[in-house]
């Protein structure tokens, strides 16, 4: 490390690193709907600039704060995007190996995965492939690709025909279908089964079964992997059956705003409680509380403060994080839409967005946390915090 590196105190970008966190509810990562034909690469020089912003350019940094390497990967992100194939943690991997893994993050999440340092470094999806050797060996250069004009994609029907495996191709033929399991995402399924075209192909072939939101797939769903999926079967009621009357909706549980100016984020009973243990969460327990509310439910700021981030948060989907006057932070995740932006001041009870199921979620709900810092891993009991401010749920 240079003298400048030795004497410069490292201060990680607190907003940026939160966006690299992949947590909660499974091994997969949720996917923004990206055009299938876009380029997703950046030059080594650009990645150097991102690392300079994130970690003062120290590709081996490990300060014990849960973020590793020059590009400040969390351990779950490093594993999810194949970094574990190179080294146990990012700080133990070479610069080229870290860039290789970061290229995969860029393809899925875009430059917003580094919301401060990415734009500052000029990180975009449209760059050329970086000149790197993740295996620490320079292989012989491949033949030059055909000119862009000659590489136009074949018509959709032709591409699908090419993907269909030939009948009777033997025991080594790739499976034609897959049943979704808990923790799966389209990206993970496409990666694990080597689907040509990636998650976009899986979604394209199964759009009718998956629906309009590629982020939301349910365990038990049957997906076609290498060809057209059959249309979802039409469910008809028995000939003489009569529709059962709809049950009356449960009364909404109200939570009034306290005299301190604090309020509940939504009016709902508690679903998954805080600190529930389980292997589904990277921390070994649930770091917040879940409120099972339908999509489109108004979400309110629990108290006055300043929005420190509002945007895509990886497994958290669309999220808003607010810093309150007492130094604590509140997080609102899996939103369908956001009504505020970073840097905006909000008051207690002000609407900041609408609930949804973006990110790693298996149904609409609000995931709510209270933290001592803006990033993952600094959680405290959210209900105890609300009770201390006169709010009961």
N, C-alpha and C positions, 0 to 999 in steps of 0.2 A: 504494500500500500504506500502511496506517496506521502510526503510530509504533510501535504494539505489534507489528505484523508485521515492521517493519524491525529491531527489536531483539530479537525472540524467535528464538532459534536453532532452526532446523528439524531435527527428529529423526524420520525416517520410522518408522512402525510396522513393525518387522522381521517380525513374524509375519503381520500382515495382508497386506502386499504380496506375500508368497509365493503367496498364493491367487489373485492376479490374473495369475500367470505362465502363459502358454500356450506350450508348447514341445514339442519332440520329436515327430518322426514325421509331420508333415503340417500342412496348412492348417486342419484342422477342430478342433472342440472336442467332447469327449465330453459326454454328456448324462445328468444324473440323471433318473430316471423321475418326472415331475411330473404331477399331475392336470391334464387338459387344460382344465378350466373355471376354474382359479384366476386371480385378478387378480395382476398383476405390476407394480405401480407404487408410487411414493412421491412425497410432496410435495416442492416445492422447499426448504421449510424443513428437511425431513429430510435431503435431500442436502447442504444447507449444513452441517448438524451432522456428517455423515460427512466432508466436506472439512475442517472445522475439526479433527477428530481426526486425519485422514490427513496434512494438509499445512498446518496452522494457517490454513486457509481461503484459501490462495494458489492461485487457479485457473490461474496462469501459471507455476508453479514448475517448474524444471528444474535439479536440482543435479548432473546428470551421473552419477547412480547407476542409470540405466536405468528409472526410474519418473517419469511425467510428469503434470502437471496436478493440479488440486485433489483428484481421487479416485485419484491415483497408478496410472494405467494403465501396464502394460508395452506396448511397441510392438506386440507380436504380438496382445495382447488388443484394442488399439485398432483394428488392421486387421481382425481376425477379426469384430468386431461392428459393422463399418461406419463406424468413426470416420474412416477415410481419405477418406470422401466429404465430410467437413467440412474437415479439415486434415491435414497430414502427420503431426503428433503431437498428443497431447492438450493439451500446454501452449500450442500455437499455436491451439487452438480456443476458441470462446467458452464461457462457463459453460453456456449452454443446450445447446450441441452436446455438451459432455461429459456432461451429464445425460441427453440423448437416448441416447447410447451406453451409459451406465451402466444405463439402464432395460432395454436388451437383455441386458446381463450379468445383471441381477437376475432376468429372466425365465427364463434358462437355469440359472444357478448358485444363485440365491436369495441371501438375505442373507449366507450363508456365504462369499461371495466377498470380503467384508470382515469376517472372523471376529471381530475385536476392535472395530473402529470401527462396524460395522453394528449389532450389538446395543446398543452404547453410545448410538448415535444414535436407536435405536428403529426401525431399518430393517426392514420386513416386506414380504411380497408383496401384502398386502391393501389397500394404500392407493389413493387415487384418482390419476388421471393428473396429472402436474405441469403447471403453467401456464407453458409455455416456448415459445420460437420459435427452433428450431435454424437456420432460414434467415435469421434476423435481420429477419424481416418478419412482422407480425401479419396473418394471413389472416382473412377473414370467418368468423365463428363458424359451425360446422356446425349443422344442425338438431339439436335435442335428441333424444337417444336415447330409445327407447321405455322405459317403466317396466320394471323388472327382471322383473316377473311376465310381461310380454309378450315378453320376450327369451329365453324358455326354448329350449334347443337342440331342433332337430327330431329325431325318432327317427333312430337310426343309419342305418337303411336309406334314409331319405329324404335324409340328408346325403350319403351315398355316391352316390345317384342324381343329385343336383344337381352333384356334382363330375365326373361322367363327361362328357367332351366329346361334342358331337353329331357323328354320323357325317357325313363329307363337309363339314366346316366350313372346309376350304380350307387353304392353306399356312401361315396364321397360327395354326392350332390348336396348343395347347400339347402337347408330347410326352406320350404315355401311359406311357412307361416310361423307365428310366434304368439304365445299367450302372455299378455302383460302381467307382470308380477309387481308386488309392492316395491316402491322405490325406483321403478323404471321411468325413463323418459325416452322420447323419440331419438335424441342424440345417442344415448347409451345403447339402445337397441340396435341402431344403425351401425355404431362402432363395433359392438360385440359380434355382430353377424356379417360384418364386412359388406354392407349394402352399398352398391355403386350409386353415387349421387348423395350419400349421406342421409341425414334425417329428413331433408326436403323430399327425397324420393319416397321414404316411408309415409310421410304425411300426404304426399300427392296421391299415392296409391290407395290410401285408406281414409281420404278426406270425409267420405260419407259416414264411416263408422266413428271416426274421431270427433267430427264436428268442426266448428269454426275456430276453436282454440287449441292449437297444437301443444300448448303447455299442459293441457288437462287430459290425461289418459287414466283409465281406471283399471285396477287389477281384474283379470278375467277377460279383458277385451282381446279378441282374436284379430291379429294383424297379418296382412300379406307382406312378405319381405322381398320377393323377387318377381313380382308380377301384379296384375290387376286384382284388386280385392273384390270379392263378391258383394253386391249391394246388401246393406243391412236388411235382415228379414223383417217383413211387415208383420206386426203383432196384431192379430184380430181377436176380438172377444168371442167366446163361445156363442153359438147361434141364438140360444135362448137366455143368455146371461144378461143381467141388468147391472148397470154401473152402480157401485157402492157409493153411498153419499159421502162427500168429502167431510173429514172431521173438522170441527170448529177450531180455528187457530188458537194456540195457547196465548194467554194474556201476556202482553209485553211487560217485562220487568223494568220498572222505572228507576232511574238513579238521578236524583236532583243535584243541581250544582250547589256546592257547599259555599259557605260564607267566605272561604279562603279564595274563591275564584276557580277552584278545581272541579272537574266533573269526570264522569266515566267516558271512555272513548266511543262506546255504543251502548244502547240499552238492550242488554242480553244477559242470559245466565252464562256461567262458565262452562266451557267444553274441556279441553285438555288443560290440566292445572299446571302451575309453576313447579319446577323441579321434579316432575314425574320422570323416573328413571327409564332408560331404554336404549338399545343399541342403534335405534333409528337416528339418534342425534349424535353429532360428532363429539359433543361435550359429555355424552353419557346421560344427559337429562334434558328435559324441556326447559329452555331458557326464558320462556315467557308464559303467558296465558293465552288461550284461544277462545274467541267469542264466536260461536256458530251462528252467523247471520247470513241472510241471502245476499247475492250480488246486488250492488247498487244501493246498499244501506249507507246512509251518511255517516262518516267517521269524523269525530271532533277532536281537537287538541285538548288534552286533559287540563292544561294550564297555560298561562302566558309564557312566551319565550320566542326564540329565533329559530327558524328552519335552517339546519346545517346541511341537509341533503334531501333531495326529492327526485327520485328517478329509479332506474333499474338496479336492483340489489342482489343479483344472482338468484340463489334458491329462495330468497325472500320475495322475488318478483318486484313489482312496483312498491316502493316503500318511501315513507317520510320519517325523518329523524329530527327531533326538536330539542334544543338546549333550553332548559328552564332557568329561572333566575337563581335557583339554589345550587346550580351546577350539575344537576342530574339531567339525563337525556331520556326522552321517550321515543319509542319506535313503533311504527304502524305498518304492517307488512301485508303482502298479497293483494294490494289494492287494484281495482279495475281502472280507476282514474285518480289523478291528483289535482287538487285545486290550488296548491301553493308552490312556491319555488324557493330554492336555496337563497338565504339572505333575507327572507321576508320575516317580519315580526307578526306574531299571531297572538290572539287573546284566548283565554280559557273558554271552551265551548265553541270556538270558531270551527266551521267545517273545513277540513283539509283534504278531503277526498271521499272516494266511495269504495266500499268493500268489494272483494272479488276473489279470484282463485289463481292469480298469476304466480309464477315461480313454482317452487316445489310444493304444490298443494293438491290434495285429493278431494277438493270440494270447496265451495265458498265459505270463507270465515275471515276474521280479523286476528292476526297474530300480534300481540301487544307485549312490549318489553319496557322495563325501566333499567337504565344503565348508569354507571358512574363515569363512563366515557362514551364517545360516539360509536365505537366499534364493538364487534362481537366478542363475548367473553368477559364483559364487565357487568353482567346482569345482577340485579337484586330483586327481591320479591316485589312484583308490581302491585299486588293487592294490599300488601302492608304499606307500601308507599302511598297509595290512594287513601287508605284508612287514616294515615297520619295527617292527611290534608282534608279530612272530614267527609270522604266519599266512601260509601258502602255499596257493595254489589251483591 
